[in-house]
Amino acid sequence: MGSLPAEIPSIPNDAHVLLFAYPALGHMIPMLSLAEGLVERGCQVTYITSKNGAEDILRMWPVKKGDVKSESDLRLRLVGAGSDVPTKGKTATEAVWANVMELSFNSAFLLEYILSGEPLPDLATEYETVWARPAAAVCTAIATVSAETCLNAGLKTLILFDTNAYGMLELSTWVHEDLTPAEWKTAGSATTTYDQLVGEDSSDAHKSVSRHFSRGMKAGLTWAWRIGQKCHGVLVNSSEALEPEQFAQAKELFASYNVPLTAIGPLLPNSTFIIKPNALQPQVVDLLEKNGPGGTTYVSFGSFLNPPKEHLQQLAAVLKERKEPFIWSIRNRETMLPAGYEEEVEGFGVIVPWIDQKALLAHEGVGFVLSHMGWNSMLESCTMGKALLAWPLGFDQLYNSDLLVSTFALGMRFPSSVIFSPGSAATEDPAAFKSAINATLEEALKSPTGQKARVKAKDLGVRLRASLEPTGGATLAKDELVKFLIVGIKPAPEGTILEAVQEGTI
């Protein structure tokens, strides 16, 4: 490990904040964006995730070994908690949960070491630094054990929910049937079940999965909600410019626990609006420019999950038959798409294994984004003013789709008979399956409804980008957050959530 070079002054013992981050890696990481915002405002930030998660995130880290030029470059350090978790043979979801457990159960040991004042190595720059006792901690909602540990140590502790206010109101009813008073249910159909969002025309197998998910989600949310009631604040990665009514009601909900709730989003990387020259492949640029503003659809299902191969091949067939411009980012295209497909769609379709998504979304040529509706991708798409074609695969994606498509009319959702059917449905009756896909695309790309969605999406993008300006709501929220984190530390609350679980009160 290195030590500070002579020309760099020692880091002053001022505001030190711990961030316990969700150990999963997509193309953007909200907690890292929050870390950058805190460092810009003078804080020292220790970013803590699982050891596997730390190794994954290094490729996105803003300052790496050899990049250190000033004291400010050492205000953000990366720490991996625990040991390597074996992930061979695990699904992407199983691997994430294994790393969550590794982070959670090593939090106490790591926090004790940090509080002892011993030098702590930064995995990114490989310097060892000694900082003052941390003033506060922000924990991802999934790391509730870490939040409990920080509360018991007397740190001012906040929870970050990487979701929207609408989803929080909906999911709050799962935690306890009396948790949400009737007057707060108007922000959404708070009696909506996961099965109802999946749809009555879904397969029995998917309904079974949805019920299993809802039970697990309820257990996890119960833990997060109870710890959230004891914390000193709750942060939400969304914007009041996006969902003002929903935020007003969510704030009222948490005010009943005497816990302030703050919209801190959209949490986007500092580099979001910095587009490098030649960021997009030449064939992508050619297609976008040839088809004019809003003339091209972007297809992407995210970093971890894809629909069944049979679904993707029928979607591919419909896009080929329609001959309308599209760009499809898919990693395993050789195995998931029909043989020779790239040649068959040449001239109106471009298939790439990876694309600079921020550069693509910033281009005026993209009109609709066909997406799995993961929240990070949705915030990015909405901020860039793009309309949505929703193909949710599960988890919070259903609530995101319900909010953005059903509530705010920013696009269309494919029918449940398509997106939640087993893979065999696409081959048993391919004509019906393709017809359902085609009908949704037709409405989006050809009808007045689709045009209205694009206009609404553009207007929302203007408002979200304005919130990120120096005097915008998201920027001012981060300014206020720093003041809140470093001023007036509260004593740790009595009792712990672990005791509550043992006593059977949760």
PyMOL commands that set and color helices and strands:
alter all, ss='L'
color gray80, all
select helices_A, chain A and resi 30-40+51-60+71-74+92-115+144-152+165-175+182-187+194-198+204-230+244-255+282-291+309-322+333-336+341-344+357-361+375-383+397-407+416-419+425-428+430-446+448-467+473-486+497-503
alter helices_A, ss='H'
color red, helices_A
select strands_A, chain A and resi 16-20+44-50+76-81+120-121+128-129+136-140+156-161+233-236+261-263+296-300+326-329+349-352+366-371+387-390+411-413
alter strands_A, ss='S'
color yellow, strands_A
deselect
rebuild
show_as cartoon
